Amino acid sequence: MNEKSAREAMVAAVRFLEDKGLNHGSAGNVSMRFGEGALITPTGGRGDWLTPDDIVHISLDGEVSGRGKPSSEWRFHTGILRTRPEAEAVVHTHADCCVALSCLRKPIPPFHYMIASFGGNDVPCSRYEPFGSAALADVAVEAIKGHLACLLANHGMIAMGRSLQHALDLTVKLETLARQYILACQVGEPVLLDEEELVEVHARYGTYAAAAMPR
């Protein structure tokens, strides 16, 4: 993807997240690996005024080239892209149900088999650190290790993907699962998948992914 197309895709992603109600106002941010660095949404970016030219080019060490000021959360975006070479995009939202569960400071357990699609047997929750801080970047990188998504304590969620579309799909999926977990907890105590069941689910996801690969 050339830079023009990448910038346009990121603007479309911001608008998609707002249209789906996963971000409101200037909350949340999106990044995408580009060359040796990344493209990231600007601080305070909103879909109603964001243009491709507003997207900021940043190195994985945090140096901005060109115009614009990157999102205040650039540290965890670059931290994930730097430490997870398989990640091509990172999405951060303040989606309602993910935020609600993040305030419990607990992982989302395997109440549904699709939890395994995020790479582990649960969706972890990071420790709390202030927004925009280097400390938050550190705990985000730690929490998402071995997974494709995590909650940020008292804050929101992060998803990373092999493409921008993949990261967006995982974001929607995680918010859906968070809502379903809250609903299940309202009517009783969810029965969690056990270790043997999770092993089978992971095996099936592996077979499914292999079958879906282009040949």
C-alpha positions in Angstrom: 0.0 0.0 0.0 1.4 3.4 -0.9 1.4 6.3 1.6 -1.6 8.0 0.0 -3.7 4.9 0.3 -2.5 4.1 3.8 -3.4 7.6 5.0 -6.9 7.3 3.4 -7.4 3.9 5.0 -6.6 5.3 8.4 -9.1 8.2 8.1 -11.7 5.6 7.0 -10.8 3.5 10.1 -11.3 6.5 12.5 -14.7 7.1 10.9 -15.6 3.5 11.0 -14.9 3.3 14.8 -17.0 6.4 15.4 -19.8 5.2 13.3 -19.8 1.9 15.2 -19.9 3.7 18.5 -16.6 2.3 19.5 -15.0 5.8 20.0 -16.6 9.1 20.8 -15.3 12.6 20.2 -11.5 12.6 20.2 -11.1 9.3 22.2 -9.0 6.5 20.7 -6.3 6.3 18.1 -5.1 4.2 15.2 -1.6 3.4 13.9 -0.2 1.4 10.9 3.2 0.2 10.2 4.7 2.1 7.2 8.3 1.6 6.0 10.7 1.6 8.9 8.2 3.7 11.0 4.5 4.2 11.3 1.6 6.4 10.5 -0.6 7.4 13.4 -3.6 9.6 14.0 -3.0 13.0 15.4 -3.7 14.2 18.9 -7.4 15.1 19.2 -8.2 13.5 15.9 -11.9 13.3 15.1 -13.6 11.8 12.0 -15.6 14.9 11.2 -12.4 16.9 10.3 -9.6 14.4 9.9 -8.0 14.3 6.4 -5.2 12.1 5.0 -2.8 15.0 5.4 -3.5 15.1 9.1 -2.1 11.6 9.7 1.4 11.8 11.3 4.5 10.0 10.2 6.5 8.8 13.3 9.6 6.6 13.7 9.3 3.6 16.1 11.6 5.6 18.4 9.1 8.4 18.5 10.6 11.0 16.1 8.0 12.8 14.0 8.8 13.7 10.4 6.7 16.2 8.7 3.7 18.1 10.0 1.4 17.3 12.9 1.5 16.1 16.5 0.9 12.4 17.1 -1.7 11.0 19.4 -0.7 11.2 23.1 -0.7 7.4 23.1 2.0 7.1 20.4 4.3 5.4 22.9 2.3 2.2 23.2 1.6 2.2 19.5 5.3 2.3 18.6 6.1 0.0 21.5 3.8 -2.7 20.1 5.0 -2.2 16.5 8.6 -2.3 17.7 8.3 -5.5 19.8 5.8 -7.4 17.7 7.1 -7.6 14.1 4.0 -9.5 13.0 1.8 -6.5 13.9 0.9 -4.2 11.0 -1.7 -2.1 12.8 -2.8 -1.1 16.3 -6.2 0.1 17.3 -7.1 1.7 20.6 -10.7 2.5 21.6 -12.7 3.5 24.6 -15.5 1.2 23.6 -18.1 1.1 26.4 -18.2 -2.6 27.4 -14.4 -2.9 27.2 -14.0 0.2 29.4 -16.5 -1.2 31.9 -14.6 -4.5 32.2 -11.3 -2.7 32.3 -12.5 -0.9 35.4 -12.6 -4.3 37.2 -8.9 -4.7 36.4 -9.4 -8.4 35.5 -8.9 -10.4 32.3 -11.9 -11.5 30.3 -12.0 -15.3 30.9 -12.8 -18.0 28.4 -16.6 -17.8 28.8 -16.9 -18.2 25.0 -14.7 -20.1 22.5 -13.9 -16.9 20.5 -11.8 -15.6 23.4 -9.1 -18.0 22.1 -9.0 -16.2 18.8 -7.0 -13.4 20.5 -4.1 -15.9 21.1 -4.5 -17.1 24.7 -7.0 -18.5 27.1 -8.2 -15.1 28.2 -7.9 -11.4 27.2 -5.5 -9.9 29.7 -5.9 -6.6 31.5 -2.9 -4.4 32.1 -2.0 -2.7 35.3 -3.1 0.9 35.6 -0.9 3.7 34.5 -1.8 7.3 33.5 -2.8 8.0 29.9 -0.1 9.2 27.6 2.7 8.0 29.8 5.8 5.9 29.1 4.6 3.7 32.0 1.3 3.0 30.2 3.2 2.0 27.1 5.3 -0.5 29.2 2.3 -2.1 30.8 0.4 -2.2 27.5 3.3 -4.0 25.7 3.5 -6.4 28.7 -0.2 -7.1 28.8 -0.6 -7.8 25.1 2.4 -10.1 24.9 1.3 -13.4 23.4 -2.1 -12.0 22.5 -3.7 -9.9 19.8 -5.6 -7.7 22.3 -5.8 -6.6 25.9 -7.7 -4.3 28.2 -6.0 -1.2 29.7 -7.0 -0.9 33.3 -9.6 1.9 33.9 -9.1 3.1 30.4 -10.0 1.0 27.3 -8.7 -1.6 24.9 -6.0 -2.3 22.4 -6.0 -4.7 19.4 -3.2 -5.4 17.0 -3.5 -7.1 13.6 -1.7 -8.4 10.6 -3.5 -5.6 8.7 -5.5 -2.5 9.6 -8.7 -4.4 8.6 -7.7 -7.3 10.8 -7.1 -5.0 13.8 -10.5 -3.3 13.2 -12.2 -6.7 13.0 -10.6 -7.8 16.3 -11.7 -4.5 17.9 -15.3 -5.1 16.9 -15.1 -8.8 18.1 -13.6 -7.8 21.5 -16.3 -5.3 22.2 -19.0 -7.8 21.2 -17.5 -10.4 23.5 -17.2 -7.9 26.3 -20.9 -7.0 26.0 -21.8 -10.7 25.9 -19.7 -11.4 29.0 -21.4 -8.6 30.9 -24.9 -10.0 29.8 -23.9 -13.5 30.9 -22.8 -12.2 34.3 -26.1 -10.5 34.8 -28.1 -13.8 34.6 -25.7 -16.0 36.4 -22.1 -17.1 36.7 -20.7 -18.0 33.3 -19.4 -21.6 32.9 -15.8 -21.2 31.6 -14.2 -23.5 29.0 -11.7 -25.8 30.8 -8.1 -26.6 29.7 -9.0 -29.6 27.6 -11.8 -27.6 25.7 -9.4 -24.7 25.1 -6.7 -27.0 23.7 -9.3 -28.2 21.1 -10.4 -24.7 20.3 -6.8 -23.5 19.7 -6.2 -26.5 17.5 -9.4 -25.8 15.5 -8.4 -22.1 15.1 -5.0 -23.3 13.8 -6.6 -25.5 11.2 -9.0 -22.8 10.3 -6.3 -20.2 9.8 -4.2 -22.6 7.7 -7.2 -23.3 5.4 -7.9 -19.6 5.0 -4.4 -18.8 3.8 -4.2 -18.0 0.1 -2.5 -20.7 -2.0 
